[in-house]
């Protein structure tokens, strides 16, 4: 409820205004002169002042001057007689909202009061909006300053573009990525400074599609002796439209050098070990074949066991070399149109005798006509040999191993399933790690290096395919491979 202060030395005016305004829903306070009015304002919350001009002790002009200083947002309406209209006009020039002349009509007074209070409410709301806008602008400036400071302190290069692929924000580290001393004032055209056509095509496609906050594109860039990983994402607006893109460049040169050193070390050690081990194995074979004299039963047993261990070491070295070549990208896959069914029939036939010796039912299900896939035959043969061999090793006698091929849209799905011991859920994420082997009391007799599945994943990745594993302890395991068709 709005409170109105009526200031007049005439009691009839005060009482009349009080009755009229109270009947219209206002709370009314009264004062007989300006001095009493100022005391009331100091003690009460007032929304509007109706003030006579001519009063003893302190008149309306002095009250207006005090309001301008101490209550600048409080509207004042002058109550004046006909003889002092000019004085009322002068008061309006000094800041009074309006004036009413005595004797005044009730409707006119209520209209003036309503408009004055409405104007006050609008002014109050305007001030609130201005203060809120000022706070928002301050917060925005602070956030921009904080963001710019964070970006400028990042060691990684940061590049932000608008939807026209113009550079609108970058940090000093980006100049090192682009190999320039500085960039002109933004916005500037990205294509003039970015030599990597593949990254430019990715960003162009990104701004031409609907915004997807989860979409991230990772690329590896090479600049002379430097290597960078570029991670790009679209910037969406609330309507899911693309406002631009952001790309972060991370220097991976040191990691590349370390990886190359690791691969060189593995290659060197493996080659240095493989040659003498092969020689020892050959010499043991000569001895075991009796070319240097007869052997006793115990001697033959020890030498056979030694030759088996040397063969295991040679297999480990060969697998280490395979993994090192796959990780370094040195393995060249000779991709050619391949019919998958004949290859799988050969691999299954090769393992059928071994499966039968363990009373394991090994089966192949594949349609007679399958689409061709671009693949390296030798590499895929190694993949399925490894998976089927593992399935047999980890299945109990009397189990089943099934290889199934199902055509999908633009893909072939190949599953290798067994009814073996299965894999615990916590071990599944590690299954493709190097040297990792599933631990189970029933499979202690299974020998292996733990590199087979790492090689399988590397080969599938190089064929632009995917491999996943599903397993339930005590029920079995299924490896699921998707390979693109031609």
C-alpha positions as CSV (number, residue, x, y, z in Angstrom):
1,X,0.0,0.0,0.0
2,X,1.4,3.4,-1.0
3,X,1.8,6.1,1.7
4,X,1.0,9.7,1.0
5,X,2.0,12.6,3.1
6,X,-0.3,15.6,3.1
7,X,1.3,18.9,4.2
8,X,-1.0,21.9,4.7
9,X,-1.6,24.4,7.4
10,X,-5.4,24.3,6.8
11,X,-7.1,21.5,8.7
12,X,-10.0,21.2,6.3
13,X,-7.6,20.5,3.4
14,X,-5.7,17.9,5.4
15,X,-8.9,16.1,6.5
16,X,-10.5,16.3,3.1
17,X,-7.4,14.8,1.4
18,X,-7.1,12.1,4.1
19,X,-10.7,11.0,3.6
20,X,-10.5,11.0,-0.2
21,X,-7.1,9.2,-0.4
22,X,-7.9,6.7,2.3
23,X,-11.1,5.8,0.5
24,X,-9.0,5.0,-2.6
25,X,-6.8,2.6,-0.7
26,X,-3.9,4.8,0.2
27,X,-2.3,5.2,3.7
28,X,-2.3,8.9,4.6
29,X,0.0,10.9,6.9
30,X,-0.4,14.6,7.6
31,X,1.8,17.5,8.7
32,X,0.9,21.2,9.4
33,X,4.1,22.7,8.0
34,X,7.3,21.9,6.2
35,X,9.3,21.3,9.4
36,X,6.9,18.7,10.6
37,X,6.8,17.1,7.2
38,X,10.6,16.6,7.2
39,X,10.4,15.1,10.6
40,X,7.7,12.7,9.4
41,X,9.8,11.8,6.3
42,X,12.7,10.9,8.6
43,X,10.6,8.5,10.5
44,X,8.2,7.0,7.9
45,X,8.5,5.4,4.5
46,X,6.5,7.8,2.2
47,X,5.8,7.4,-1.5
48,X,4.3,10.8,-2.4
49,X,4.1,14.3,-0.8
50,X,1.2,16.7,-1.3
51,X,2.5,20.0,-0.1
52,X,1.0,23.5,0.2
53,X,3.2,26.4,-0.9
54,X,2.3,29.0,1.7
55,X,2.7,27.7,5.3
56,X,4.2,29.0,8.5
57,X,7.6,27.9,9.8
58,X,8.6,26.3,6.5
59,X,6.8,26.6,3.1
60,X,6.5,24.3,0.1
61,X,9.5,25.8,-1.7
62,X,11.9,25.0,1.2
63,X,10.4,21.5,1.5
64,X,11.0,20.9,-2.3
65,X,14.6,22.0,-1.9
66,X,15.2,19.6,1.0
67,X,13.5,16.8,-1.0
68,X,15.8,17.4,-4.0
69,X,18.8,17.0,-1.7
70,X,17.8,14.2,0.7
71,X,14.9,12.4,-1.2
72,X,15.6,13.0,-4.9
73,X,13.4,10.1,-6.0
74,X,10.3,11.2,-3.9
75,X,7.7,13.0,-6.1
76,X,6.1,16.1,-4.7
77,X,2.7,17.6,-5.9
78,X,2.1,21.2,-5.1
79,X,-1.2,22.3,-3.6
80,X,-1.7,26.0,-4.4
81,X,-4.3,28.7,-4.6
82,X,-5.2,30.6,-7.8
83,X,-3.0,33.5,-6.8
84,X,0.2,31.4,-6.5
85,X,0.0,29.4,-9.7
86,X,3.1,31.1,-11.0
87,X,4.9,30.0,-7.9
88,X,3.7,26.4,-8.5
89,X,5.0,26.5,-12.1
90,X,8.4,27.7,-10.7
91,X,8.3,24.7,-8.3
92,X,7.8,22.4,-11.2
93,X,10.8,23.8,-12.9
94,X,12.8,23.0,-9.7
95,X,11.6,19.4,-9.7
96,X,8.0,19.2,-8.5
97,X,5.9,16.6,-10.4
98,X,2.7,18.6,-10.8
99,X,0.3,21.0,-9.0
100,X,-3.4,21.2,-8.1
101,X,-5.2,24.4,-7.4
102,X,-7.6,25.0,-4.6
103,X,-10.4,24.3,-4.5
104,X,-9.6,21.0,-6.4
105,X,-11.9,18.3,-7.7
106,X,-11.6,14.8,-6.2
107,X,-11.2,13.1,-9.6
108,X,-8.4,15.5,-10.6
109,X,-6.5,15.1,-7.4
110,X,-6.7,11.2,-7.6
111,X,-5.6,11.3,-11.3
112,X,-2.5,13.4,-10.4
113,X,-1.7,11.2,-7.4
114,X,-2.1,8.0,-9.5
115,X,0.2,9.4,-12.3
116,X,2.8,10.6,-9.8
117,X,2.9,7.2,-8.1
118,X,3.0,5.4,-11.5
119,X,5.9,7.6,-12.6
120,X,7.7,6.8,-9.4
121,X,7.2,3.1,-9.9
122,X,8.5,3.3,-13.5
123,X,11.5,5.3,-12.4
124,X,12.2,2.8,-9.6
125,X,12.0,-0.1,-12.1
126,X,14.3,1.8,-14.5
127,X,16.9,2.3,-11.8
128,X,16.7,-1.4,-10.9
129,X,17.2,-2.4,-14.5
130,X,20.1,0.1,-14.9
131,X,21.8,-1.3,-11.8
132,X,21.2,-4.9,-12.9
133,X,22.6,-4.0,-16.3
134,X,25.6,-2.4,-14.7
135,X,26.2,-5.5,-12.6
136,X,25.9,-7.7,-15.6
137,X,28.3,-5.6,-17.6
138,X,30.7,-5.7,-14.8
139,X,30.4,-9.5,-14.4
140,X,30.7,-9.9,-18.1
141,X,33.9,-7.8,-18.2
142,X,35.3,-9.7,-15.2
143,X,34.5,-13.1,-16.9
144,X,36.0,-11.9,-20.2
145,X,39.1,-10.7,-18.4
146,X,39.3,-14.0,-16.4
147,X,38.8,-16.1,-19.6
148,X,41.4,-14.1,-21.5
149,X,43.9,-14.4,-18.7
150,X,43.4,-18.2,-18.5
151,X,43.7,-18.7,-22.2
152,X,46.8,-16.5,-22.5
153,X,48.5,-18.5,-19.7
154,X,47.8,-21.9,-21.4
155,X,50.8,-23.6,-22.9
156,X,48.4,-25.2,-25.4
157,X,47.4,-23.2,-28.5
158,X,43.8,-22.0,-28.4
159,X,41.9,-21.0,-31.6
160,X,38.3,-19.7,-31.6
161,X,36.5,-19.0,-34.8
162,X,33.0,-17.6,-35.7
163,X,30.7,-19.4,-38.1
164,X,32.4,-17.7,-41.1
165,X,35.7,-19.4,-40.0
166,X,37.2,-16.0,-39.0
167,X,39.6,-16.0,-36.0
168,X,37.9,-14.1,-33.2
169,X,40.1,-15.3,-30.2
170,X,43.5,-16.9,-29.8
171,X,46.3,-17.0,-27.3
172,X,50.1,-16.3,-27.8
173,X,50.8,-20.1,-27.9
174,X,48.8,-20.3,-31.2
175,X,51.3,-18.2,-33.0
176,X,53.9,-20.9,-32.3
177,X,51.5,-23.5,-33.8
178,X,50.8,-21.4,-36.9
179,X,54.5,-20.4,-37.1
180,X,53.7,-16.7,-37.3
181,X,54.9,-13.8,-35.2
182,X,51.5,-12.3,-34.7
183,X,48.0,-12.2,-36.1
184,X,46.2,-9.0,-37.3
185,X,43.3,-7.6,-35.3
186,X,40.4,-10.0,-35.2
187,X,38.4,-11.1,-37.0
188,X,40.8,-12.4,-39.7
189,X,40.3,-15.2,-42.2
190,X,41.5,-18.5,-40.8
191,X,42.3,-20.0,-44.2
192,X,45.0,-17.3,-44.7
193,X,47.0,-18.6,-41.7
194,X,46.2,-22.3,-41.3
195,X,48.2,-24.5,-43.7
196,X,46.5,-27.8,-42.6
197,X,43.8,-28.4,-45.2
198,X,42.4,-31.5,-43.4
199,X,41.7,-29.4,-40.2
200,X,40.2,-26.6,-42.3
201,X,37.8,-29.1,-43.9
202,X,36.8,-30.5,-40.5
203,X,36.0,-27.0,-39.1
204,X,34.1,-26.1,-42.3
205,X,32.0,-29.3,-42.0
206,X,31.5,-28.5,-38.3
207,X,30.0,-25.0,-38.8
208,X,27.8,-26.4,-41.6
209,X,26.0,-29.0,-39.4
210,X,23.7,-28.8,-36.4
211,X,25.4,-28.2,-33.1
212,X,26.4,-31.3,-31.1
213,X,28.0,-30.5,-27.8
214,X,29.4,-34.0,-27.5
215,X,31.1,-34.0,-30.9
216,X,34.9,-33.8,-30.6
217,X,37.3,-34.3,-33.5
218,X,40.9,-35.2,-32.9
219,X,43.6,-34.9,-35.5
220,X,47.3,-35.2,-35.5
221,X,49.3,-32.5,-37.4
222,X,52.9,-32.5,-38.4
223,X,54.9,-29.3,-38.9
224,X,58.5,-30.1,-39.9
225,X,60.0,-31.6,-36.7
226,X,57.0,-30.7,-34.6
227,X,53.8,-32.8,-34.0
228,X,50.5,-31.4,-32.7
229,X,47.2,-32.9,-31.6
230,X,44.3,-30.7,-32.6
231,X,41.0,-31.3,-30.6
232,X,38.1,-29.4,-32.2
233,X,34.5,-28.9,-31.1
234,X,31.5,-26.7,-32.2
235,X,30.3,-23.8,-30.1
236,X,26.4,-24.0,-29.8
237,X,23.9,-21.3,-29.0
238,X,20.8,-21.9,-26.9
239,X,18.9,-22.8,-30.1
240,X,21.5,-25.5,-30.9
241,X,22.9,-23.5,-33.9
242,X,26.6,-23.4,-34.4
243,X,28.1,-20.0,-33.4
244,X,31.7,-21.1,-34.3
245,X,34.4,-23.5,-33.3
246,X,37.1,-23.9,-30.7
247,X,40.3,-25.9,-31.3
248,X,43.0,-26.7,-28.8
249,X,46.5,-27.6,-30.1
250,X,48.6,-29.8,-27.8
251,X,52.3,-30.3,-28.5
252,X,53.0,-34.0,-28.7
253,X,56.5,-33.8,-30.2
254,X,58.2,-35.0,-27.0
255,X,55.8,-38.0,-26.8
256,X,56.5,-38.8,-30.4
257,X,60.2,-38.8,-29.8
258,X,59.8,-41.0,-26.7
259,X,57.6,-43.4,-28.6
260,X,60.2,-43.5,-31.4
261,X,63.0,-44.1,-28.9
262,X,60.9,-46.9,-27.3
263,X,60.2,-48.5,-30.6
264,X,63.9,-48.3,-31.6
265,X,64.9,-49.8,-28.3
266,X,62.4,-52.7,-28.6
267,X,63.5,-53.3,-32.2
268,X,67.2,-53.3,-31.3
269,X,66.8,-55.6,-28.3
270,X,64.5,-57.9,-30.2
271,X,66.8,-58.2,-33.1
272,X,69.8,-58.7,-30.9
273,X,68.0,-61.5,-29.0
274,X,66.4,-63.1,-31.9
275,X,69.6,-63.9,-33.8
276,X,71.4,-65.8,-31.0
277,X,68.2,-67.6,-29.9
278,X,67.6,-68.8,-33.4
279,X,71.1,-70.1,-33.5
280,X,70.7,-71.9,-30.2
281,X,67.5,-73.4,-31.3
282,X,69.1,-74.6,-34.5
283,X,72.0,-76.2,-32.6
284,X,69.6,-77.9,-30.2
285,X,67.7,-79.3,-33.2
286,X,71.0,-80.7,-34.6
287,X,71.7,-82.4,-31.3
288,X,68.1,-83.7,-30.9
289,X,68.2,-85.2,-34.4
290,X,71.3,-87.3,-33.3
291,X,73.7,-85.7,-35.7
292,X,76.4,-85.3,-33.0
293,X,75.8,-88.6,-31.2
294,X,73.2,-90.6,-29.4
295,X,71.2,-89.1,-26.5
296,X,69.9,-90.7,-23.4
297,X,66.2,-90.4,-22.5
298,X,66.8,-87.8,-19.8
299,X,69.1,-85.7,-22.0
300,X,66.6,-85.7,-24.8
301,X,63.8,-84.6,-22.4
302,X,65.9,-81.7,-21.1
303,X,66.9,-80.6,-24.5
304,X,63.3,-80.8,-25.9
305,X,62.2,-78.7,-22.9
306,X,64.9,-76.1,-23.6
307,X,64.0,-76.0,-27.3
308,X,60.4,-75.3,-26.3
309,X,61.4,-72.4,-24.1
310,X,63.5,-70.9,-26.8
311,X,60.6,-71.2,-29.2
312,X,58.4,-69.4,-26.7
313,X,61.0,-66.6,-26.4
314,X,61.2,-66.3,-30.2
315,X,57.4,-66.0,-30.4
316,X,57.5,-63.3,-27.7
317,X,60.1,-61.4,-29.6
318,X,58.2,-61.6,-32.8
319,X,55.0,-60.4,-31.1
320,X,56.9,-57.5,-29.5
321,X,58.2,-56.5,-32.9
322,X,54.7,-56.7,-34.3
323,X,53.3,-54.5,-31.5
324,X,56.1,-52.0,-31.9
325,X,55.6,-51.8,-35.6
326,X,51.8,-51.3,-35.2
327,X,52.2,-48.6,-32.6
328,X,54.8,-46.7,-34.7
329,X,52.7,-46.9,-37.8
330,X,55.4,-48.8,-39.7
331,X,53.1,-51.8,-40.5
332,X,51.8,-51.4,-44.0
333,X,48.6,-53.1,-44.6
334,X,48.2,-54.3,-48.2
335,X,44.5,-53.7,-48.5
336,X,42.9,-55.5,-51.3
337,X,39.3,-56.8,-52.0
338,X,39.0,-59.9,-49.8
339,X,36.3,-62.7,-49.6
340,X,36.1,-63.3,-45.8
341,X,34.3,-66.6,-45.9
342,X,37.1,-68.7,-47.5
343,X,39.7,-67.2,-45.1
344,X,37.5,-68.1,-42.1
345,X,37.0,-71.6,-43.4
346,X,40.7,-72.1,-43.7
347,X,41.4,-70.8,-40.1
348,X,38.5,-72.9,-38.6
349,X,39.7,-76.0,-40.5
350,X,43.2,-75.5,-39.2
351,X,42.0,-75.4,-35.5
352,X,39.4,-78.2,-35.9
353,X,41.7,-81.1,-34.9
354,X,42.9,-79.2,-31.8
355,X,39.3,-78.4,-30.8
356,X,38.3,-82.0,-31.3
357,X,41.1,-83.2,-29.1
358,X,39.5,-81.1,-26.3
359,X,36.0,-82.3,-27.3
360,X,35.1,-78.7,-28.3
361,X,32.5,-78.1,-31.0
362,X,34.1,-75.5,-33.4
363,X,31.6,-74.1,-35.9
364,X,31.4,-71.4,-38.6
365,X,28.2,-69.7,-39.7
366,X,28.5,-67.4,-42.7
367,X,26.2,-66.7,-45.7
368,X,27.5,-68.2,-49.0
369,X,27.7,-64.7,-50.5
370,X,29.3,-61.9,-48.6
371,X,30.3,-58.4,-49.7
372,X,34.0,-57.9,-50.2
373,X,36.1,-56.0,-47.6
374,X,39.3,-54.0,-48.1
375,X,41.7,-56.0,-46.0
376,X,45.2,-57.5,-45.7
377,X,44.7,-61.3,-45.8
378,X,47.7,-62.2,-43.7
379,X,46.9,-59.7,-41.0
380,X,43.2,-60.8,-40.7
381,X,44.3,-64.5,-40.7
382,X,46.5,-63.6,-37.7
383,X,43.5,-61.9,-36.0
384,X,41.1,-64.8,-36.3
385,X,43.8,-67.4,-35.5
386,X,44.5,-65.5,-32.3
387,X,40.8,-65.2,-31.3
388,X,39.8,-68.8,-32.1
389,X,42.9,-70.2,-30.4
390,X,42.1,-68.1,-27.3
391,X,38.5,-69.3,-27.4
392,X,39.7,-73.0,-27.4
393,X,42.3,-72.4,-24.7
394,X,39.8,-70.8,-22.3
395,X,36.9,-73.2,-22.9
396,X,36.5,-76.4,-20.8
397,X,36.4,-79.8,-22.5
398,X,33.0,-80.4,-24.1
399,X,32.4,-76.7,-24.7
400,X,31.5,-74.8,-27.9
401,X,33.3,-72.2,-30.0
402,X,31.2,-70.4,-32.7
403,X,32.4,-68.1,-35.4
404,X,29.5,-66.1,-37.1
405,X,29.5,-63.6,-39.9
406,X,26.5,-61.2,-40.3
407,X,26.2,-58.6,-43.0
408,X,25.3,-55.1,-41.6
409,X,24.8,-51.8,-43.4
410,X,28.2,-51.0,-44.9
411,X,29.8,-53.4,-42.4
412,X,30.5,-57.1,-41.8
413,X,30.0,-58.2,-38.2
414,X,32.1,-61.1,-37.1
415,X,31.7,-62.7,-33.7
416,X,33.9,-65.3,-32.0
417,X,32.0,-66.8,-29.1
418,X,32.9,-69.5,-26.6
419,X,31.3,-71.2,-23.6
420,X,34.5,-70.8,-21.5
421,X,35.4,-69.4,-18.1
422,X,34.5,-65.9,-19.0
423,X,36.0,-62.6,-17.8
424,X,35.2,-60.6,-14.7
425,X,33.7,-57.2,-15.4
426,X,36.6,-55.3,-13.8
427,X,39.0,-57.0,-16.1
428,X,37.2,-56.2,-19.4
429,X,38.6,-52.7,-19.8
430,X,42.2,-54.1,-19.6
431,X,41.7,-57.0,-22.0
432,X,43.5,-55.3,-24.9
433,X,46.4,-54.0,-22.9
434,X,49.9,-55.2,-23.7
435,X,51.0,-58.2,-21.5
436,X,47.7,-58.4,-19.8
437,X,46.3,-61.9,-19.3
438,X,43.1,-63.0,-17.6
439,X,43.7,-64.7,-14.3
440,X,41.6,-67.8,-13.6
441,X,42.3,-71.0,-11.7
442,X,41.1,-73.1,-14.6
443,X,43.5,-71.5,-17.1
444,X,46.8,-71.6,-15.4
445,X,48.0,-74.2,-17.9
446,X,47.5,-71.7,-20.8
447,X,50.8,-70.2,-21.9
448,X,51.0,-66.9,-23.7
449,X,52.7,-63.5,-23.8
450,X,49.6,-61.3,-23.3
451,X,50.3,-59.5,-26.6
452,X,47.9,-61.3,-28.8
453,X,44.8,-59.2,-28.2
454,X,46.9,-56.0,-28.4
455,X,48.0,-57.1,-31.8
456,X,44.4,-58.0,-32.8
457,X,43.2,-54.5,-31.8
458,X,46.0,-52.8,-33.6
459,X,45.2,-54.7,-36.8
460,X,41.5,-54.1,-36.6
461,X,42.1,-50.3,-36.0
462,X,44.4,-50.2,-39.1
463,X,41.5,-51.7,-41.1
464,X,39.2,-48.8,-39.9
465,X,37.2,-51.4,-38.0
466,X,36.2,-51.8,-34.3
467,X,36.5,-54.7,-31.8
468,X,34.5,-55.1,-28.6
469,X,34.2,-57.8,-26.0
470,X,31.2,-59.0,-24.0
471,X,31.7,-61.6,-21.2
472,X,30.0,-63.2,-18.3
473,X,32.0,-65.3,-15.8
474,X,31.2,-69.0,-16.0
475,X,29.0,-68.5,-19.1
476,X,31.4,-67.4,-21.9
477,X,32.9,-64.6,-23.9
478,X,32.1,-63.0,-27.3
479,X,34.5,-60.8,-29.3
480,X,32.6,-58.7,-31.8
481,X,34.4,-57.2,-34.8
482,X,33.0,-54.7,-37.3
483,X,34.9,-54.3,-40.7
484,X,33.8,-51.9,-43.4
485,X,32.7,-53.3,-46.7
486,X,33.6,-52.0,-50.2
